[in-house]
């Protein structure tokens, strides 16, 4: 089945009430409500070094592109310009925030979200393209309409987009390919996605068999089969 394309800007929707963020010193910080037309595009992590640099979790498809949107809104209501410096891994980068010049200032921002007005995001190309901001947090239902959990994230480690889903009972998270085969219906306005889960979804992997004492075991199981991609033709 064809892959459901996801957004070009991966603006995240993890903007539910989070309470007052705490600084590294443990002090509560006042935050202002995020405007209704804003979406979260990143969150500031720990201070890095002594010159005001920070670790930053970016929700843009290219993590370094978070600096292309100009001034962003901090969760405490201030405006700040982000200058990405270097890529770390996955969606983490090292960044400099203009006006933040020492470690103490950087530490005071740990945990704060960065957002921008949705109107500043590029328009989507077609009906089967979605912003992460519209998907994260949606209810997950089965074909009968029963709620099974909700989406907590989207990731791509090179093998296609994957939905991270937290089940209601039990409550682990597991990953589901974001394809029409597994996610046949998406209703943003109604707040849910319909999924078809594999039978082993959410179940821990079985432990490997233990080798008998005094016997050597091969690292290659007898009768092992090689998986190949199906012929696209």
N, C-alpha and C positions, 0 to 999 in steps of 0.2 A: 504494500500500500504506500501511497505517496506520503512524504513527510510534511507535517504541518509546519510551515515556516514561522519562526518567531521574530520578534522585533529587531530592528537594526540598532536600537538604542537601549534596550534592556532596562528601561526605567522601572524600578522595583516598586511594588505596592505595599511593602511592609511598613505601613504608616498607621497602623492601629495604635490606640493610646498606649504609651509606654511608661507613663508616670514621669517623675522627675529624674533625669539622668544624674548619675553621681560622678563627681570628679575623682581623680586618683586619690585625693585626700579624703574622700568619703563624704564630701559636703553635697547636699542637695542643690541642684541648680534650677533656677526658674526657666521654664520654656514657654514659648507662645504657641498657640494652636496653629497647625499648618493650614494655610489657605486651602479651601476646597478644590481650587483648580490646580493645585501643585501635586507633583509626584516626586517620590524620593529617588535620587540618582546616586547616592553614596552615603557611607557612614564613616566617620573619623575613628581610627583606631588609636593605638598607643603612640606616644611620642617616639621619635627616632632621632638619636643624636642630640646635640646641644644647640642647634641653630634654628629650632622651630619647625623642623620637618616632622611629618607624621606618616604612619601607615594609614592607608585609605582603602576601604573596600568599595570598589566602583561597580555600579550596576549598568554601565554602558557596555554595549557589545564588545567594543575595543576599550578595555579599562582606561587606557591613556587618553581616550577621547573625552573624558569628563571635563577636561580643561577647555574644550572647544565651545562650551555653552556660555562663556562669560561669567559674570557674577552669579553666585548661587546663594540660596537662603539657608542660613544655619538654623538649627532647631530652636535656638534662643532668640531668633528674630533678626539677627545681624546679617549683613550681606558680606560675602567673602569671595575672592577670586582664587581659584585653585590652579596651581602650576605643577602638572605632573612632572616628576623627575626621572623615575626609572621603574620598570616593571619588576615585580617580585615573582608572583606565581598566580595562576588561576585569575581571580578578579582583584588581587591585591597589588597596590602600587605604593611607592614612596612619593609623597607630594609635599609641596611647599604652599602654605596659605599666605597670601600677601598680607603683610602687617603683623604676622606671627613670627617673632624673631628669636625666641629663646625657648628652652625646654619647658619652663614653667607655664608659659602661655599655651604651648602645644598640649601639655597635660590637662589643662583646664577644658579642652575641647573633646577629650576622649568620650566616645559614645554618642556624640551629636550627629544627627542626620543632616544631609544636604539635599535640598529640593529645588525644583524650578517649576515655572508655570507650564502646564501641559501644552499651551499654545506654542511654546518654543520648540516642541518636538516635531520632527518631520511627519507629514501625513503618511499613513500606511498605504501600500500599493494596491492591496486587494482584500477581499472579505475573509480570506483564510490566513491573514497575517495579524499577529496580536502583539501588543506591548506586554512585557512581563508585568507591568503595573496593573494590567487588567486580569491577569491570570493568578498571580500569587494571592492566596487568601480565599479563592473560590471554593465552594463546597464540591466534594467529589461524590457522585451518586452512581449507583449501579443501573442497569437497564430498566429495573422496576421502579426506579425513582427513590430508592432508600439511600439515605445519607451514610457514606462509609468513612468520611474523613474530610480533609481539606488539603489544598496545595500549599506547601511551605517554601518552595523554591523551584528554580529552573536552572539546569546546568548543561554544559556541553564540554565534554572532555575529548572531543574529536570523533565520536561515533554517532553524532546526531544529538538533538535536543532531548533532554530527559526531564520529566516532571518529578519533583520530590514530593511524595504524598505521605501525610501523617494519618494513619488509620485511627478511627474512634475506639474500636475494641478489637484487638489490643492496640497499643499506641506507639508502635515503632514507626520509623520512616523507611520508605523504600522508593526505588526509582522505576518509572514507567516511561517507555519510549513515547515521545510526543508525536504520534502518527495517527492517521485516521483509523487504523486498525484497532488501536487501543483506546483512542479518544475520539469516538465517532461524533460527538456533539458537544458544542461549546455555546453556552448562552450567557454572555457577559451581563446583560441586563437583568436576567433572573438570578445571576450569582452562582452558577454551577457549571460543572463539566460532567458529562456522562462518560464512564470508562468501562472497559472490559479488562478485568485484572487476570493475570495468569494465576493458576492454582497455587503456585508457591510464593505469591506476592506477600511480603511482610513476614515470611517464615524464615527463621535462622537456617543457615546452610548446615547440612549434616557434617559432623566432624569426620575427618579422614580415618579410615580403619587403621588400627594399631598393628604393627608387625609383630609376629610371634617371637617370644624371647629365644635367642640362640639361632635365629634364622635371619638371613639377609633378605632385604626386600628391594625390588627394582623400583626406580623412580617413575617408570612407565608402566601403567596398568596393562595387564594382558587384554588383548582385544580392543585397545584404544582406537577410536575413530577420529578422523580428521574432519573438522567442520569446514565447509566451504560456503561461499556466498551463492545463493540461488541464481540461476541464469536469468538475466534481465530480459532475455528474448522470449 
